[in-house]
Amino acid sequence: SANNADNMVAIAKGGGLKPLVALLTSGTPVGKENAAAALWGLSANADNKVGIAKQGGLKPLIALLTSGTPVGKERAAGALLSLSANNADNKVAIAKEGGLKPLIALLTSGTPVAKENAAGALWNLSGNNADNKVAIAKEG
């Protein structure tokens, strides 16, 4: 999906975001990994960034940062990296939902890919957001 803009729109318009978000909490460990990966790819689309947040996708992605498999943590951090890029509302919501602390924790405890994705997400979250910059400094 990440390489095809039409598919990204079609999946969202076809109601695909809601079941993917649900899978983040109700799926098997691999199902959660795959749902996070799908949402990561779909979030490359600006409308999908909004839609994933509206469907309640931020909180379970944040939970996956601590409760997921190593691959699940990588993919959840990647999804949050993408969701926080060029979306001021998501930057605020990810911080408000408690996303900063587990992203900071991944910088030391995660796989190399998780560390990279967490660092990118924190970079995005701190950009043009003074409150997040202060909160990241306090947490880290």
Secondary structure, DSSP 4 states (H G I P E B T S, - for coil): -TT-HHHHHHHHHTT-HHHHHHHHHHS-HHHHHHHHHHHHHHTTSHHHHHHHHHTT-HHHHHHHHHHS-HHHHHHHHHHHHHHTTT-HHHHHHHHHTT-HHHHHHHHHHS-HHHHHHHHHHHHHHHTT-HHHHHHHHHH-
